């Protein structure tokens, strides 16, 4: 018995489609980051919030944001890393809470 072969080719998305998708994903992540930024614990402080907002949401270079806030580049790098971890935890928790009874989005 001969087997039937399907020569169906999958066409990869065009560059324009991918750029649009990537832009939409960045926009969505910025919106979620803004929401998480508002929920950061008090111990993070205003400089951490401002630094994260400037670098991650507004897209400013780290050195520029550090200078604006009166931080050394090393201190800014460390503070941003800590704040990113906090925001990531909040983002993960919010996505898990958004999951339904079907288990999607739950840990």
VEXDODO-290390 format. One record per atom (N, C-alpha, C, O): residue number from 1; atom name; x, y, z. Coordinates in steps of 0.2 Angstrom, whole numbers, plus 2048, in hexadecimal, padded with zeros to 3 digits. Each point is the difference from the previous one (the first is absolute). Layout:
(NUM, CA, (X, Y, Z))
...
REM end
This chain:
(1, N, (804, 7FA, 800))
(1, CA, (7FC, 806, 800))
(1, C, (804, 806, 800))
(1, O, (805, 801, 804))
(2, N, (7FA, 804, 7F7))
(2, CA, (804, 806, 800))
(2, C, (7FE, 805, 805))
(2, O, (7FA, 801, 801))
(3, N, (80B, 802, 802))
(3, CA, (7FE, 806, 804))
(3, C, (800, 806, 7FD))
(3, O, (804, 801, 7FB))
(4, N, (7F7, 803, 807))
(4, CA, (7FF, 807, 7FD))
(4, C, (805, 805, 803))
(4, O, (800, 800, 806))
(5, N, (803, 803, 7F6))
(5, CA, (804, 806, 803))
(5, C, (7FD, 806, 7FF))
(5, O, (7FD, 802, 7FB))
(6, N, (804, 802, 80A))
(6, CA, (7FD, 807, 7FF))
(6, C, (806, 805, 800))
(6, O, (804, 800, 804))
(7, N, (7FC, 803, 7F6))
(7, CA, (806, 805, 7FF))
(7, C, (7FD, 807, 802))
(7, O, (801, 805, 7FC))
(8, N, (7FD, 7FC, 80A))
(8, CA, (7FD, 806, 802))
(8, C, (806, 804, 803))
(8, O, (803, 7FE, 805))
(9, N, (7FE, 808, 7F8))
(9, CA, (806, 804, 803))
(9, C, (7FD, 806, 804))
(9, O, (7FB, 803, 7FE))
(10, N, (808, 7FE, 807))
(10, CA, (7FE, 805, 805))
(10, C, (804, 806, 7FE))
(10, O, (806, 800, 7FF))
(11, N, (7F7, 806, 7FF))
(11, CA, (803, 806, 7FE))
(11, C, (802, 804, 806))
(11, O, (7FB, 801, 804))
(12, N, (80B, 800, 7FD))
(12, CA, (802, 804, 806))
(12, C, (7FD, 807, 800))
(12, O, (7FF, 803, 7FA))
(13, N, (7FF, 801, 80B))
(13, CA, (7FE, 806, 800))
(13, C, (804, 805, 7FD))
(13, O, (807, 7FF, 800))
(14, N, (7F7, 806, 7FD))
(14, CA, (804, 805, 7FC))
(14, C, (803, 805, 806))
(14, O, (7FE, 800, 805))
(15, N, (807, 803, 7F9))
(15, CA, (804, 805, 804))
(15, C, (7FB, 805, 803))
(15, O, (800, 802, 806))
(16, N, (7FB, 800, 7F6))
(16, CA, (7FC, 805, 802))
(16, C, (7FB, 7FD, 805))
(16, O, (7FE, 804, 805))
(17, N, (800, 7F6, 7FA))
(17, CA, (7FB, 7FD, 805))
(17, C, (804, 7FF, 807))
(17, O, (7FD, 801, 805))
(18, N, (809, 7FD, 7FA))
(18, CA, (804, 7FF, 807))
(18, C, (801, 806, 803))
(18, O, (800, 800, 806))
(19, N, (802, 805, 7F7))
(19, CA, (801, 807, 803))
(19, C, (7FA, 802, 803))
(19, O, (800, 803, 806))
(20, N, (7FA, 7FC, 7F7))
(20, CA, (7FA, 802, 803))
(20, C, (7FF, 7FC, 807))
(20, O, (7FD, 803, 805))
(21, N, (804, 7F7, 7FA))
(21, CA, (7FF, 7FB, 806))
(21, C, (805, 802, 806))
(21, O, (7FE, 801, 806))
(22, N, (808, 800, 7F8))
(22, CA, (805, 802, 805))
(22, C, (7FE, 807, 803))
(22, O, (801, 801, 806))
(23, N, (7FD, 804, 7F6))
(23, CA, (7FD, 806, 803))
(23, C, (7FB, 7FF, 805))
(23, O, (7FF, 803, 805))
(24, N, (7FC, 7F9, 7F9))
(24, CA, (7FA, 7FF, 804))
(24, C, (802, 7FD, 807))
(24, O, (7FD, 801, 805))
(25, N, (808, 7FA, 7FA))
(25, CA, (802, 7FD, 806))
(25, C, (804, 805, 805))
(25, O, (7FF, 800, 806))
(26, N, (805, 804, 7F7))
(26, CA, (803, 805, 804))
(26, C, (7FB, 805, 803))
(26, O, (801, 801, 806))
(27, N, (7FA, 801, 7F7))
(27, CA, (7FB, 804, 802))
(27, C, (7FC, 7FD, 806))
(27, O, (7FF, 803, 805))
(28, N, (800, 7F6, 7FA))
(28, CA, (7FC, 7FD, 806))
(28, C, (805, 7FF, 806))
(28, O, (7FD, 801, 805))
(29, N, (809, 7FD, 7FA))
(29, CA, (805, 800, 805))
(29, C, (800, 806, 804))
(29, O, (801, 800, 806))
(30, N, (800, 806, 7F6))
(30, CA, (800, 806, 804))
(30, C, (7FA, 802, 804))
(30, O, (801, 802, 805))
(31, N, (7F9, 7FC, 7F8))
(31, CA, (7FA, 801, 804))
(31, C, (800, 7FC, 806))
(31, O, (7FE, 803, 806))
(32, N, (804, 7F7, 7FA))
(32, CA, (800, 7FC, 806))
(32, C, (806, 802, 805))
(32, O, (7FE, 800, 806))
(33, N, (807, 802, 7F7))
(33, CA, (805, 803, 804))
(33, C, (7FE, 806, 804))
(33, O, (802, 801, 806))
(34, N, (7FB, 803, 7F7))
(34, CA, (7FD, 806, 803))
(34, C, (7FB, 7FE, 806))
(34, O, (801, 803, 805))
(35, N, (7FB, 7F8, 7FA))
(35, CA, (7FB, 7FE, 805))
(35, C, (804, 7FD, 806))
(35, O, (7FF, 802, 805))
(36, N, (806, 7FA, 7F9))
(36, CA, (804, 7FD, 805))
(36, C, (804, 805, 804))
(36, O, (801, 800, 806))
(37, N, (802, 805, 7F7))
(37, CA, (803, 806, 803))
(37, C, (7FC, 803, 805))
(37, O, (803, 802, 805))
(38, N, (7F7, 7FF, 7FA))
(38, CA, (7FC, 803, 805))
(38, C, (7FE, 7FC, 806))
(38, O, (7FF, 802, 805))
(39, N, (803, 7F7, 7FA))
(39, CA, (7FF, 7FC, 806))
(39, C, (806, 7FE, 803))
(39, O, (800, 7FC, 805))
(40, N, (806, 807, 7FA))
(40, CA, (806, 7FE, 803))
(40, C, (800, 801, 807))
(40, O, (7FC, 805, 803))
(41, N, (807, 7F7, 801))
(41, CA, (800, 801, 808))
(41, C, (803, 807, 801))
(41, O, (804, 802, 7FD))
(42, N, (7FA, 800, 809))
(42, CA, (803, 807, 802))
(42, C, (808, 800, 801))
(42, O, (803, 805, 7FF))
(43, N, (800, 7F5, 803))
(43, CA, (807, 7FF, 801))
(43, C, (804, 802, 7F9))
(43, O, (806, 801, 800))
(44, N, (7F6, 7FF, 7FA))
(44, CA, (804, 801, 7FA))
(44, C, (802, 808, 800))
(44, O, (805, 801, 7FD))
(45, N, (7F6, 803, 805))
(45, CA, (802, 807, 800))
(45, C, (7FF, 804, 7F9))
(45, O, (7FF, 7FC, 7FB))
(46, N, (800, 80A, 806))
(46, CA, (7FF, 804, 7FA))
(46, C, (806, 800, 7FA))
(46, O, (7FE, 800, 7FA))
(47, N, (808, 800, 809))
(47, CA, (805, 7FF, 7FB))
(47, C, (800, 7FA, 7FC))
(47, O, (801, 800, 7FA))
(48, N, (7FD, 7FA, 809))
(48, CA, (800, 7FA, 7FC))
(48, C, (7FA, 800, 7FB))
(48, O, (801, 7FE, 7FA))
(49, N, (7FA, 805, 808))
(49, CA, (7FA, 801, 7FC))
(49, C, (802, 805, 7FA))
(49, O, (7FE, 7FE, 7FA))
(50, N, (805, 807, 807))
(50, CA, (802, 805, 7FB))
(50, C, (805, 7FD, 7FB))
(50, O, (7FF, 801, 7FA))
(51, N, (805, 7FB, 809))
(51, CA, (806, 7FD, 7FC))
(51, C, (7FC, 7FB, 7FB))
(51, O, (802, 800, 7FA))
(52, N, (7FA, 7FC, 809))
(52, CA, (7FD, 7FB, 7FC))
(52, C, (7FC, 803, 7FA))
(52, O, (800, 7FE, 7FA))
(53, N, (7FC, 807, 808))
(53, CA, (7FC, 804, 7FB))
(53, C, (804, 803, 7FB))
(53, O, (7FE, 7FF, 7FA))
(54, N, (807, 804, 807))
(54, CA, (804, 803, 7FB))
(54, C, (803, 7FC, 7FC))
(54, O, (800, 801, 7FA))
(55, N, (803, 7F9, 808))
(55, CA, (804, 7FB, 7FC))
(55, C, (7FB, 7FB, 7FD))
(55, O, (801, 800, 7F9))
(56, N, (7FB, 7FD, 80A))
(56, CA, (7FC, 7FB, 7FD))
(56, C, (7FA, 802, 7FD))
(56, O, (7FD, 7FD, 7FB))
(57, N, (800, 809, 807))
(57, CA, (7F9, 802, 7FD))
(57, C, (802, 806, 7FB))
(57, O, (7FD, 7FF, 7FA))
(58, N, (807, 805, 808))
(58, CA, (801, 806, 7FB))
(58, C, (806, 7FF, 7FB))
(58, O, (801, 803, 7FB))
(59, N, (803, 7F7, 807))
(59, CA, (805, 7FE, 7FB))
(59, C, (807, 805, 801))
(59, O, (804, 800, 7FB))
(60, N, (7FD, 803, 80A))
(60, CA, (806, 804, 801))
(60, C, (806, 7FC, 801))
(60, O, (7FF, 7FA, 803))
(61, N, (807, 808, 7FB))
(61, CA, (806, 7FC, 802))
(61, C, (801, 800, 808))
(61, O, (7FE, 805, 803))
(62, N, (804, 7F6, 7FF))
(62, CA, (802, 7FF, 807))
(62, C, (804, 806, 803))
(62, O, (7FE, 803, 805))
(63, N, (807, 7FF, 7F7))
(63, CA, (805, 805, 803))
(63, C, (7FC, 807, 800))
(63, O, (801, 803, 805))
(64, N, (7FB, 7FE, 7F7))
(64, CA, (7FC, 806, 800))
(64, C, (7FB, 800, 806))
(64, O, (800, 805, 804))
(65, N, (7FD, 7F6, 7FD))
(65, CA, (7FB, 800, 805))
(65, C, (804, 800, 807))
(65, O, (7FD, 803, 805))
(66, N, (808, 7FA, 7FB))
(66, CA, (804, 800, 807))
(66, C, (802, 807, 801))
(66, O, (800, 802, 806))
(67, N, (803, 802, 7F5))
(67, CA, (802, 807, 801))
(67, C, (7FA, 804, 802))
(67, O, (801, 804, 805))
(68, N, (7F9, 7FB, 7F8))
(68, CA, (7FB, 804, 802))
(68, C, (7FE, 7FF, 808))
(68, O, (7FD, 804, 803))
(69, N, (804, 7F6, 7FF))
(69, CA, (7FE, 7FE, 807))
(69, C, (805, 801, 805))
(69, O, (800, 7FF, 806))
(70, N, (806, 803, 7F7))
(70, CA, (806, 801, 805))
(70, C, (803, 7F9, 802))
(70, O, (803, 800, 806))
(71, N, (7FD, 7FB, 7F6))
(71, CA, (802, 7FA, 802))
(71, C, (807, 7FE, 7FC))
(71, O, (800, 803, 7FA))
(72, N, (804, 7F9, 808))
(72, CA, (806, 7FE, 7FC))
(72, C, (7FD, 7FB, 7FC))
(72, O, (7FB, 7FD, 801))
(73, N, (809, 802, 7F9))
(73, CA, (7FE, 7FA, 7FC))
(73, C, (7FF, 7F9, 803))
(73, O, (7FB, 7FD, 7FF))
(74, N, (80A, 802, 805))
(74, CA, (800, 7F9, 804))
(74, C, (7FA, 800, 805))
(74, O, (7FC, 7FB, 800))
(75, N, (803, 80A, 803))
(75, CA, (7FA, 800, 805))
(75, C, (7F9, 800, 7FC))
(75, O, (7FC, 7FC, 802))
(76, N, (804, 807, 7F8))
(76, CA, (7FA, 800, 7FC))
(76, C, (7FF, 7F9, 7FD))
(76, O, (7FA, 7FD, 800))
(77, N, (80B, 800, 7FE))
(77, CA, (800, 7F9, 7FD))
(77, C, (7FD, 7FB, 806))
(77, O, (7FC, 7FC, 7FE))
(78, N, (807, 805, 808))
(78, CA, (7FE, 7FB, 805))
(78, C, (7F8, 802, 802))
(78, O, (7FC, 7FB, 801))
(79, N, (803, 80B, 800))
(79, CA, (7F9, 802, 801))
(79, C, (7FB, 7FE, 7FB))
(79, O, (7FA, 7FD, 802))
(80, N, (808, 803, 7F8))
(80, CA, (7FB, 7FE, 7FA))
(80, C, (7FF, 7F9, 800))
(80, O, (7FB, 7FD, 7FF))
(81, N, (80B, 7FF, 803))
(81, CA, (7FF, 7F9, 800))
(81, C, (7FB, 7FD, 806))
(81, O, (7FC, 7FC, 7FF))
(82, N, (805, 808, 806))
(82, CA, (7FB, 7FE, 806))
(82, C, (7F9, 802, 7FE))
(82, O, (7FC, 7FC, 802))
(83, N, (803, 809, 7FB))
(83, CA, (7F9, 802, 7FE))
(83, C, (7FE, 7FC, 7FB))
(83, O, (7FA, 7FE, 800))
(84, N, (80A, 800, 7FB))
(84, CA, (7FD, 7FB, 7FB))
(84, C, (7FE, 7FA, 803))
(84, O, (7FB, 7FD, 7FE))
(85, N, (809, 800, 807))
(85, CA, (7FD, 7FA, 803))
(85, C, (7FA, 801, 804))
(85, O, (7FB, 7FC, 800))
(86, N, (804, 80A, 803))
(86, CA, (7F9, 801, 804))
(86, C, (7FB, 801, 7FB))
(86, O, (7FA, 7FD, 801))
(87, N, (807, 806, 7F9))
(87, CA, (7FB, 801, 7FB))
(87, C, (7FE, 7F9, 7FD))
(87, O, (7FA, 7FF, 7FE))
(88, N, (80B, 7FD, 800))
(88, CA, (7FF, 7FA, 7FD))
(88, C, (7FC, 7FB, 805))
(88, O, (7FC, 7FD, 7FE))
(89, N, (805, 803, 808))
(89, CA, (7FC, 7FD, 805))
(89, C, (7F9, 802, 800))
(89, O, (7FC, 7FC, 800))
(90, N, (803, 80A, 800))
(90, CA, (7F9, 803, 800))
(90, C, (7FD, 7FE, 7F9))
(90, O, (7FA, 7FE, 800))
(91, N, (80A, 802, 7FB))
(91, CA, (7FD, 7FF, 7F9))
(91, C, (7FE, 7F8, 800))
(91, O, (7FA, 7FF, 7FE))
(92, N, (80A, 7FD, 805))
(92, CA, (7FF, 7F9, 800))
(92, C, (7FA, 7FE, 804))
(92, O, (7FC, 7FC, 7FF))
(93, N, (803, 808, 807))
(93, CA, (7FB, 7FF, 804))
(93, C, (7F9, 802, 7FD))
(93, O, (7FB, 7FD, 801))
(94, N, (805, 809, 7FC))
(94, CA, (7FA, 802, 7FD))
(94, C, (7FE, 7FC, 7FA))
(94, O, (7FA, 7FF, 7FF))
(95, N, (80B, 7FE, 7FD))
(95, CA, (7FE, 7FB, 7FB))
(95, C, (7FD, 7FA, 803))
(95, O, (7FC, 7FD, 7FD))
(96, N, (807, 801, 808))
(96, CA, (7FE, 7FA, 803))
(96, C, (7F9, 801, 803))
(96, O, (7FB, 7FB, 7FF))
(97, N, (803, 80B, 804))
(97, CA, (7FA, 801, 802))
(97, C, (7FB, 801, 7FB))
(97, O, (7FA, 7FF, 801))
(98, N, (808, 803, 7F9))
(98, CA, (7FC, 801, 7FA))
(98, C, (7FD, 7F9, 7FD))
(98, O, (7FC, 800, 7FC))
(99, N, (808, 7FB, 806))
(99, CA, (7FE, 7F9, 7FD))
(99, C, (7FA, 7FE, 803))
(99, O, (7FE, 801, 805))
(100, N, (7FE, 7FB, 7F7))
(100, CA, (7F9, 7FE, 802))
(100, C, (801, 7F9, 803))
(100, O, (805, 7FD, 802))
(101, N, (7F5, 800, 7FE))
(101, CA, (7FF, 7FA, 803))
(101, C, (803, 7FA, 7FC))
(101, O, (801, 7FA, 802))
(102, N, (801, 808, 7F8))
(102, CA, (803, 7FB, 7FB))
(102, C, (807, 7FF, 801))
(102, O, (803, 7FC, 7FD))
(103, N, (800, 808, 808))
(103, CA, (807, 7FF, 802))
(103, C, (805, 804, 7FC))
(103, O, (806, 800, 801))
(104, N, (7F7, 804, 7FA))
(104, CA, (804, 804, 7FC))
(104, C, (803, 806, 804))
(104, O, (7FB, 803, 803))
(105, N, (80B, 7FE, 7FD))
(105, CA, (803, 806, 804))
(105, C, (801, 7FE, 807))
(105, O, (801, 805, 804))
(106, N, (7FE, 7F5, 7FE))
(106, CA, (801, 7FE, 807))
(106, C, (806, 7FC, 801))
(106, O, (802, 7FD, 7FB))
(107, N, (802, 804, 80B))
(107, CA, (806, 7FC, 801))
(107, C, (800, 7F9, 801))
(107, O, (805, 7FD, 801))
REM end
